[in-house]
Amino acid sequence: MRITNMLAGVAVKDLDQSIAWYALLIGSAPVRRDAEVAEWRFEGGCCLRLMRQTRGAAGASVTMVVDDLDQQLEQMDGAGLRPTRRQDADAVRIAFLRDPDGNQLVLAQVLSAALAC
């Protein structure tokens, strides 16, 4: 997946399970991994960090800006990941899904320069 903008920290209960799920979503393994943290880095300094936390998981909402939502959904479908909801508007197309801890992820393809990050 080509992510163009994001900075997020997500609390997860089972780091190994979450790493496997996010690796399917993103299409690569984390660039950094230790016992408590896994991290992916993207263009322009964007970062997604998973943090092992037994309490407080499932409260995050992360929006990932993608350049081609249809291509991303096709890649996700091949990995067995399916959005819970889709919404298309004039300025943006979005898909919602939940990670294994129930955190919300939003994939957004921006169609209007006015919304570009």
CORPEMO-V284303 format. One record per residue. N is the residue number from 0. RES is the residue in one letter. PHI is phi in degrees with one decimal (* if undefined). PSI is psi in radians with two decimals (999 if undefined). Layout:
N & RES & PHI & PSI
N & RES & PHI & PSI
This chain:
0 & M & * & 2.41
1 & R & -98.8 & 1.83
2 & I & -95.3 & 2.33
3 & T & -105.5 & -0.23
4 & N & -164.8 & 2.29
5 & M & -179.8 & 2.56
6 & L & -146.4 & 1.96
7 & A & -150.5 & 2.51
8 & G & -122.5 & 2.26
9 & V & -125.5 & 2.17
10 & A & -81.3 & 2.30
11 & V & -133.0 & 2.64
12 & K & -81.0 & -0.82
13 & D & -113.4 & 1.74
14 & L & -63.0 & -0.74
15 & D & -62.3 & -0.79
16 & Q & -62.1 & -0.74
17 & S & -68.9 & -0.67
18 & I & -60.3 & -0.78
19 & A & -61.0 & -0.76
20 & W & -66.2 & -0.86
21 & Y & -66.3 & -0.58
22 & A & -62.5 & -0.67
23 & L & -64.9 & -0.76
24 & L & -63.9 & -0.84
25 & I & -82.5 & -0.54
26 & G & 92.8 & 0.26
27 & S & -158.1 & 2.81
28 & A & -77.0 & 2.79
29 & P & -64.4 & 2.67
30 & V & -84.8 & -0.33
31 & R & -136.3 & 2.40
32 & R & -151.0 & 2.29
33 & D & -139.0 & -2.92
34 & A & -65.9 & -0.42
35 & E & -117.5 & -0.25
36 & V & -141.2 & 2.48
37 & A & -130.3 & 2.49
38 & E & -141.0 & 2.37
39 & W & -113.4 & 2.48
40 & R & -121.4 & 2.52
41 & F & -129.6 & 3.13
42 & E & -50.3 & 2.53
43 & G & 69.1 & 0.29
44 & G & 87.1 & 0.11
45 & C & -64.7 & 2.63
46 & C & -147.8 & 2.46
47 & L & -120.1 & 2.16
48 & R & -122.0 & 2.15
49 & L & -95.4 & 2.34
50 & M & -126.5 & 2.20
51 & R & -65.5 & 2.22
52 & Q & -154.3 & 2.00
53 & T & -71.8 & -0.43
54 & R & -115.9 & 2.56
55 & G & 86.4 & 0.07
56 & A & -70.3 & 2.80
57 & A & 80.3 & 0.40
58 & G & -112.5 & -0.01
59 & A & -89.3 & 2.67
60 & S & -133.5 & 2.09
61 & V & -120.1 & 2.29
62 & T & -107.1 & 2.19
63 & M & -108.9 & 2.12
64 & V & -86.4 & 2.14
65 & V & -117.7 & 2.72
66 & D & -86.5 & -0.36
67 & D & -145.9 & 1.71
68 & L & -64.4 & -0.71
69 & D & -60.8 & -0.76
70 & Q & -63.4 & -0.73
71 & Q & -64.5 & -0.74
72 & L & -65.6 & -0.63
73 & E & -65.1 & -0.76
74 & Q & -62.6 & -0.76
75 & M & -62.2 & -0.78
76 & D & -59.0 & -0.70
77 & G & -64.0 & -0.44
78 & A & -94.7 & 0.03
79 & G & 83.9 & 0.28
80 & L & -104.2 & 2.24
81 & R & -128.9 & 2.43
82 & P & -67.8 & 2.66
83 & T & -85.7 & -0.40
84 & R & -159.5 & 2.61
85 & R & -125.7 & 2.62
86 & Q & -150.1 & 2.25
87 & D & -119.1 & 2.35
88 & A & -134.1 & 3.10
89 & D & -63.3 & -0.63
90 & A & -98.3 & -0.35
91 & V & -155.7 & 2.56
92 & R & -117.5 & 2.32
93 & I & -135.9 & 2.69
94 & A & -134.9 & 2.40
95 & F & -108.9 & 2.48
96 & L & -150.2 & 2.95
97 & R & -122.4 & 2.44
98 & D & -82.8 & 3.12
99 & P & -59.2 & -0.41
100 & D & -92.8 & -0.04
101 & G & 92.7 & 0.03
102 & N & -63.3 & 2.46
103 & Q & -87.1 & 2.31
104 & L & -117.7 & 2.38
105 & V & -120.4 & 2.17
106 & L & -99.1 & 2.19
107 & A & -127.4 & 2.27
108 & Q & -108.6 & 2.00
109 & V & -82.3 & 2.21
110 & L & -105.0 & -0.22
111 & S & -116.6 & 2.29
112 & A & -59.6 & -0.46
113 & A & -65.3 & -0.43
114 & L & -99.3 & -0.12
115 & A & -60.7 & 2.43
116 & C & -88.1 & 999
